[in-house]
Amino acid sequence: MSDIIEWVLEMRVQEGEADNVQPLLEEMVAATKADEPGALHYEYYMNSDRSTCTVLERYTDNAAVMAHLGNFGAKFAGRFFTTFAPERFSVFGPANEEVRAALAGFNATHQELIAGFHR
């Protein structure tokens, strides 16, 4: 089985914060791309009225997730939670207890791989 952990985080844009979304995400994407080789997939999507945003993330393993969460907490968490209100967080793959504990504040749901492949 794979060590890859991925998630879908669906968020509501906080009232009055729509204009802050793009600058924040550009900074977050650049930092993740530059500093986190274990981040395999990191994409944000927004609906047309700019009221909701969804992020798709994929990491090589639990260590890569923890590296990302450490960087996120140190650099971006304050601004992120001023800008977004998480509404649904679905985590896929073999998240260990450390990752599950780190994501507990997001009320994440977890699912394990039971069949399939990736290329």
C-alpha positions in Angstrom: 0.0 0.0 0.0 1.0 3.6 -0.4 2.4 6.0 2.2 0.8 8.9 0.4 -1.6 11.1 2.4 -3.9 13.5 0.7 -6.8 15.7 1.7 -9.6 17.9 0.5 -10.3 21.0 2.7 -13.4 22.9 1.9 -13.6 26.4 3.3 -15.8 29.5 3.5 -14.2 32.8 2.8 -14.7 35.0 5.9 -16.8 38.1 5.5 -14.8 41.0 3.9 -11.7 38.8 3.2 -12.2 37.9 -0.5 -9.6 40.4 -1.6 -7.0 38.9 0.8 -7.4 35.4 -0.6 -5.1 35.6 -3.7 -2.1 37.3 -2.0 -2.2 34.9 0.9 -2.5 31.8 -1.3 0.3 33.0 -3.7 2.6 33.3 -0.7 1.6 29.9 0.7 2.0 28.1 -2.6 5.4 29.7 -3.2 6.6 28.7 0.2 5.3 25.2 0.0 6.8 24.6 -3.4 10.2 26.0 -2.3 10.5 24.5 1.1 8.6 21.2 1.1 9.8 18.5 -1.4 7.4 16.0 0.2 4.4 18.1 -1.1 3.3 16.4 -4.3 0.1 18.3 -5.0 -1.0 21.7 -3.6 -3.9 23.4 -5.5 -6.5 25.9 -4.5 -9.9 26.4 -6.2 -12.5 29.1 -5.7 -16.1 29.4 -6.8 -17.2 32.3 -9.1 -18.6 34.5 -6.3 -15.4 34.1 -4.2 -17.3 32.8 -1.2 -15.8 29.3 -1.0 -12.4 27.8 -1.6 -11.2 24.3 -1.8 -7.6 23.0 -1.4 -6.4 19.7 -2.7 -3.1 18.5 -1.1 -1.0 15.4 -1.4 2.1 14.4 0.6 4.6 11.6 0.2 4.1 10.4 3.8 3.4 11.3 7.4 6.7 13.1 7.8 6.0 15.4 4.8 2.6 16.2 6.3 4.1 17.1 9.6 6.7 19.3 7.8 3.9 21.1 6.0 1.9 21.6 9.2 4.9 23.0 11.0 5.6 25.5 8.2 1.9 26.4 8.0 1.6 27.0 11.7 4.8 29.1 11.9 4.2 31.2 8.8 0.5 31.3 7.8 -2.0 30.0 10.4 -3.0 33.4 11.8 -3.7 34.9 8.4 -5.3 31.7 7.1 -7.9 31.5 9.8 -8.7 35.2 9.5 -9.3 34.6 5.8 -11.0 31.2 5.8 -13.4 29.2 7.9 -12.9 25.5 7.4 -16.1 23.6 6.8 -15.2 20.1 5.7 -11.9 18.3 5.9 -11.5 14.8 4.4 -8.1 13.1 4.8 -7.2 10.0 2.8 -4.4 7.5 3.4 -2.4 6.1 6.3 -2.3 9.1 8.6 -0.5 8.1 11.8 -1.5 9.2 15.3 0.8 12.3 15.2 -0.9 13.5 12.0 -4.3 12.7 13.3 -3.6 14.7 16.5 -2.2 17.6 14.5 -5.4 17.7 12.3 -7.8 17.1 15.2 -8.6 20.8 15.5 -9.9 20.8 11.9 -12.5 18.1 12.8 -11.0 16.0 10.0 -12.5 12.7 8.9 -10.1 10.0 7.9 -10.4 7.2 5.3 -7.9 4.4 4.5 -7.1 3.1 1.1 -8.8 -0.2 0.4 -8.1 -0.6 -3.4 -6.6 1.2 -6.3 -3.3 2.5 -7.6 -1.6 5.7 -8.6 1.0 6.3 -11.4 
